[in-house]
Amino acid sequence: MTSEVVIDVQQKEISIALLEDKSLVEYQTEPRSASFSVGNIYIAKVRKLMAGLNACFVDVGSERDAFLHYLDLGNQFCSYEKYLKQVQSDRKKLYPFSKAQHLPDLKKDGSIATTLQKDQEVLVQIVKEPINTKGPRLSAELSFAGRYLVLVPFNDKVSVSSKIKSGEERARLKQLIQSIKPRNFGVIVRTVAEGKRVAELDTELKILVKRWDEAIAKVQRTTQRPQLVYEEESRVVALLRDLFNPSYENIYVNDEAVFQEVKDYVTMIAPEKAGIVKLYTGNVPIFDNFNVTRQIKSSFGKTVNYKHGAYLIIEHTEAMHVVDVNSGTRTKAEKGQEGNALEVNLGAADELARQLRLRDMGGIIIVDFIDMNLAEDRQMLYERMCKNMQKDRARHNILPLSKFGLMQITRQRVRPAMDVNVDEDCPTCFGSGKIKSSILFTDQLERKIDNLVNKIGVRRFFLHVHPYVAAYINQGIVSLKRKWQMKYGFGVHIVPSQKMGFLQYEFFDSKKQIIDMREEIETK
């Protein structure tokens, strides 16, 4: 299996696609102005205590207050609290962390009302993004994640991932980390650290300790509350940190700054793989070039088609996700109805495992498979689903089919499910129900080109249009494109884009920044 990452950097958002054997399996997109990310650490104030919930609401600067439960304060909260006071007591000289005192663990059956008070300052980390009407979820047990290690301040333990099965390797890693870690820090050794040399682990450990030092130094200097003191790595680098594996063949990026950022990170963690990071410079949109746009439009939405006419219907609710399996137009298999049901269900298990990763669906997922009478067929379906989900990085649990033919799946939910709207608004009438003659569309484009060149003074630009429209503009020896170039200069470039509706268009300058040439009726 070959894996490739395609990163599309636009003016307002960044999108990341992971392809396995050219098939889209993971997709992330977020605005470049996004102010929240799992892993961010804040020095913030307690806004409101909720004794009934044994929790409190904390102001971290988001639209809704963040939620912090008593059990999420962590065993070492008392130590954090005392060290925070020591740091803030002297704004000029930072109190050394190596001298910080370990206090007794926080009682598990304690009360939030006796532990915190209103307007108290706390050091907290986001562990779950805001979802729907809920604010972010917080933890006061801080951690700094790297590729091989996770650093946990105020915790002297060294833990090794349970997925490393070799007892000899586990003992080697534990002894190695014990010998190099600084005082007052705990370390969790991740699965990918198996077989790694001490130099690689020591380098990353120093980077993680430096992040903690910088965060505490910011706490000491700043008086503003709430204040971001540690920002998780960019979405691109954070995703690569969790996903990166030696099987990657290529990482394509269409932005020079992000390309350099990704290359620097890959060079740091795997110098021998630095050559796989490539800058994409083609005129065709990067997602179109790697067939990502088409897969996004066919893989999202309420109905998802898969093998031989069968399809899934996926509904998202506040409480859970519900999936219905349908055989559609599929004809009966040679083994009759039971064989047909098994084949449709196995295909559904393959597609569903992909959809869970692709949409990042979390929480409770209920799947209504086609009824099967044979116990061995139901067991085969359960085993197929478990095998497919082995590739999923999110923690999950799968139960066998119930007597109603339902499969229950729980999957770790950290951020809202990815829900891409693949329906296109009518680009011609803008809701009025009346349109101009479509044959005049190219005349409209020429007027805008004339305005762009002769009034605004932009000589070089890229016009993105639907592939069918681009084919019409480019057809013939003396094409419409050639006429425009003769009239307005050879800076006129036509780019077919699968993102565009049939009569939609977008202008971009030479720096790939969008130029708004819409008329008033188009902005309503």
N, C-alpha and C positions, 0 to 999 in steps of 0.2 A: 504494500500500500504506500502510495506517495502522497505527501502533504504539501500544500502550498498556502501561503498567506497573501491576501491581496488587500492593500490599505488604500482607501480612497479619501483623500484629504480635500475637502471643499471649504469654501469661504466661511460657512456657518456651521458645518458639522464634519465629523470624522466617522467613517464607516470601515469596519474590519470584517473580512470574510475569510473563513478557513475552509479550504477545499481538500477533500480526501478522494483521490482518484478522480479529480475534476468535478466531484459532486459537492455541493454546498452543505456543510454540516453545522457550522456555527457562524452567527452573524451578529455583530454588535454595531450600534450607531448611537451617537450622542452629540448634542450641540457642543461647539467649541467653547461656548460660554458657560457650560455646566459648572455649577458651584459646589456640587456634592460628589463624593466618591467614598466607597467603602475603604476604610483604612486611614482616613483623615483624622488627625488628633487636634482637639480644641481645648483651650483653657476657657471654661464657661461658667455661668452662674445657674444655680438651682432656681427655677422660676416658681414651682408649686409642688408641695408635698401631697401625695395621695395615700393616706394611711390605709384605706380600704384595699387598695391594690398592692400595698407594700412597695410603692414605686414613687418616682418623682418625674416632673417634666423639667427639662433643661433647655435653656436658650443657647443654641449654637449658631444663630443667625439665619436659620431657615424660615420658610414661610410658616411652618407649623413647628411648635416646640418638640424637641426630641424626647424619647421615652427611655428612662433608665430604671430598671427593676433592681430591687435590693440584692438579688442573687447575682446580678451582673456587676456588682461592685468589685467582686473578686476577693480572694483570701487575703491579699496584701494591701487592701484599701487603707488600712491604718498607717502602714509604712509610707504609702504614697502621700497621704494627707500630711504627715509630719514632715516629709522631705519637701513638699510643696511650700510649707510655711518657712522652712529654712532657706529655700531658694529665694522667696519673695522678701525675706527680712533684710537682705543686703543686695541692693541694685548694682553694686560695683564689682563685688567679688563673688563668683559662683561657688556655692558650697559643693565640695567634691562628692560625686555619687559613690565613690568607693568607701566613703566614711558614713554613708547613710545607714541608719539603724533599722534592723529588722524588728518589727513589733509583732505581737501574737496575731494569729489569723483572725479574720472577722468571723463572728459566730454565724453559723448557717441559719439559725432560727431567730435571728435578730429582727429589729424593726427599723424601717427607713426613717421613722419619726425621731428615733433616739440617735441615729447615726448621722443624719444630715439636717441642715436647717435652711430656711429660705435665704436666698442671696449668697449662700456659701459657694466658694469657688472650687470647682472640681476639674480634674484632668480626664477627659473622656475621648473615646475613639468610636467612630461610626462603624457598626457591624452590619447594618442593613439599611438600604436606601429608603427614602420615603415611598410608600406604595399607596396609591389611591388617596384616601382621606387621612392616612396615618403618617405621622412624622417619622424621622429617622429613628432607628433603634441604636442605643448606645451601650458601651461597656467601659468600665473603669479599669479593666485588666488589659493593659496596653501590650501590643506586640508589633514587631517590625518584620515583615516577611521578605525574605530573599529567595533566590532560586533553590539553594540547597538547605538553608537554615531559616528558622524563625526565632528572633531574639525576644525574650520576655523579661523586662526589668523586674527586680525584686523577687526573683525566683531562682534559687540556686540549683534546681534540678536540670538534668540532661535527659531528654526523652528521645527515643528513636522510633520512627514510623513503624507501625505494626506490619506494613506491607513488605518490609525487609525481613525475609524469613530466616536467613542464615544467622545462627547464633554467634558464630565466629565474627561475622561482619558487624553485627550489632554491638558486640563487645569492643571491637576495634574502634568503631565510630564514637561510642560512648567515652572510652578512655581518651581518645584523641581530643574530643571537644572539651573534656574536663581539664586537659592540660593547657589549653589555649584560651579558654574563656575568662574574661575579667570577673572580679568579685561583684556580687550582687546581681548577676545576670543569670537567667536560665536560658536554655537553648532547646528547641525542638528540631531534630534532624529529619529533613524531608526525604521521601523515597528516592528522589533523583540523586541524592548524595551517595548512594551505594557505589562503592569502588573508587570514590574520589580521593585525591591526594590531600595531604595536610595543607599544602600551600594554597590550593584552591579554596578550601574551607576557611582557612585563616584570613585570606584576602576578603572574602565576603563577610566574615564576622566583624572585621574592622570597619567595613562600610556601614554595617547595621549599627554598630556602637556609635559611629560618628553621627548617624541620623538621630539617635537618642540624645546625644550631647547637644546637637544643634537645636533640637526641639526644646530642651530644658533651658538653653541659653536664651531662646526667644521668650519663654515664659518669664524669665528673670527681667528681660529688658522692657517688655510691653506692659502697659497698664490698661489697655483697652480690653473690654469684655463684651461679647465673646471674641476670641482671637484664634485664628488658625495658626497652630505652631508647627504642624508637620502635614505636608500634603503628599498623598500617595502619588507614586509615579504616574506619568501620563497614561491615559487609557491604553494607548498602543503598547507601551513598554510593560504595563501591568498584565495585559493579556498575554504578551509573549513570555513573560516570566513564568506564568502558570502553564502555558501551552507548549512552550518550546521543547522539541525533542530532536534527536539526531536524524530522524527520518525526513525532516524538512528539506525539500529540494530548492525551493525559491521563496523569497519574501519580496514582493513587489510593492513599491511606494511611488506615488505620483507627485510628491512634494519634497523639495530638496532639504528643507529644515528637518522634517520628520524622518526622511531617509537617513540623514546624518545621525539623528538621535537613536534610531533603531540600529544602525550600523555600529555605533559606539557601544550600545548595550550588548549586542551579539558578540562583538569583539572582546568585551569584558568577560562574558560567561563561557564563550566557546570560540576562541580565536581561530580555530581551524575552519569554522563555518562562516566566517565574516564575508566570504565571497558570495554567499547565497542571497545577500541583501542587494537588491537591484533597483535603480531609479528608472521608473517608467516615464518615457518622454513622448509617447505616441500622441497623435491628435485625437484619435478615437477615445472616448471616455474609458478609463481603466476597467470599470466593471463590465462594460460592453465587450471589451477586448477578451476578457477571460470568461465570458458567458455567465457572469454573476447576476446581472440585471434580469435576464430571462428567468433564472432559477428563483430569484426573489419573488418575481411576479407570479410564478407558478406554485411556489411553496407556502406562501402566506395566504391569509383569507380564511373564510369559514369552511370552504370545501377544498380538500386536497386530493387530487387524483394520484393513483399509483398503478400497479400492474394490471393490465388486461381489463380496463374499464372499472375496476373497483375504486372506492374512494372513502376518505374519512371526513366526518363532519366534526369540527372542533369548536366548542363553545366555551367562552371564558366567563366565569361568574365571580362574585366577591369571595365566595367560600371555597370554590374548587374549579377545576377544569374538567369538562365532560367531553368524551370522545366516542362517537358512534361509528361502527364499522359497517360498510355497505358493499354488497357484491356488485351493484350497479348493473351494467349491461353484460356482465360476464356470463358466458354460457357454461353449462354443467360440465364437470370434468368426467373422465372415463369411469372413475370410482363412484360416481353418483353424488348425491347431495352431501353426504358426509365428507367425501374427498374434496368436493368443491369448497365446503365451509372451511376445512383445514387449510387448504391452499390460500384462500382469501385471508384467513386470520394470520397465517405465517407472514404473508406479504405486509399485512397491517402492522405486525409486530416490528418488522424491519423499518417501515416508514415512520411509525410512532416514535421509536427510539431516536431517529434522526430529528423528528419534529420537536421533541423535548429539548434537545441540545440547541437546535436552531432558534426556537422561540424563547429558550431559557425559562420554560414553564416550571413553576415550583409550587409547593404546597401539596394539596391532595389532587390526584388525577384519577378519575373513574373512567374505565374503558369498557364499552358494551360490545364485546365480540359476538360474532354469529354463533348461535347455539351449536354445540357439538355433543353427540351422545356418548362417544367412546372416551373412557378415562385416560387411555394412553395418548389420545390426540390432545386432550386438555393439558396433560403433563408435558407433551412435546412443545405446545405453545408457550407454556410457562418457562420452560428451559430456554427456548429461543429468545424470549423477552429478556431473561437474565443475562444471556450471552451478549445480546446486542447492547445492553446497558453497561457492560464492563468498560466500554470506551468513555463513558460519561464521568467527568471529573467531579460533578456535584454528588454529595452524599444522597443515597436513595434507598428505598426499601420496596420490594415487590411481593405482593401476596398472590398465591395461586388463585385460579378462577373460583368464584363462589358458586353456589348451586343455581344462582340466577344468571350465570354466564358473565359476571362482571369481574374485572381485574382491578384491584386497588393498588395504586402506586403513590408513594410519598417521595418528594424530591426537594432537596434543599432550595429554599427561596431566599436570595440575597437582594435582588432588585426586581422591579416589575417585569412581567413577561413581555417579551418583544412582540409587539403587535403592529405589523406594517400594513398600512392601508393600501391595497393594490388596486382599488377602484379609482378611476380617473374622472375628475370633474370635466364637464363638457367645456372644451377650450374655445368653442366657437360662438356659443350664444350667451355664456356667462349668466345663465339662469333666466334670460329673457324669453326663450322659446323661439326667437327669430335670429337668423344668421345672414351674414353677407354672402354673396356668391363665392363659393370656395375657389372658383377659377381665378378670382381676384386676389387670392392670398399672396401670390408671388409679387403682385403689384404693391401690396401693403408692405411686404418685406423690403422692396426696393426703395420705397419712400423712407423707411426707417434707416436703411443704409445711407441714403443721400443725406438725411439729417445728421447721421453719425459722422460722416466724412466731411461734409461741407459746412455744417454749423457748429458741431461740437469739436471737430478737428481730430477725431480718432482715425488714424490711417490703417492701423493693423488690428484686426479683430477676428473672432471665431463665432460663426453663427451656428448654433446647435438646433437641428430640426429632426423631425421623425425620419427614419430611414427611407420611407416611401417618398417623402417630399424631397429628401436629399438626392434620391435617384432621379427624380423628375428634373431637379435643378441641374444635375450633372449630365443629363442625357444629350447625345448628339455631338457632332464635331464642333459646331459653334453653339455650345451649350449656354444656358442662361447664366451659369456661373462665369463663363468666359466673357460674356457681354458685360456683366457687372465689373469684372476685373479690368476690362478695357476702359470702362467708364469711370470707375472709382479707385482704380489702382490694384496692384497685385497683393495688397494686404488683406483682401477679402478671402476668407477661408470658410468652407461649408463642412460641418461635422455631423454625420448621422448619429443620433443618440436614441437608444431604446427607451430612455426615461421620458421622452417627450410624447405627448398626445399627438393625434394626427395633425392638428393645425396649431400646435404649440411651438414656441421658439424661445431661445435665450441667446443673448449676446454676451461674449466674454472678451476682455482685453488681452493683450499679450502676456500679462502676468496672471491670467486665468481668474481675474476678478470679474464678477458679474456686472454688466452694464444694464441698468433698468431702462428699457425702451418701451415699456407698456403705456398704452393710452389710458385715459381716465376711465373709460368703460370697463377696461380689463382689470382694474384695481378694486372695483366695487365688490 
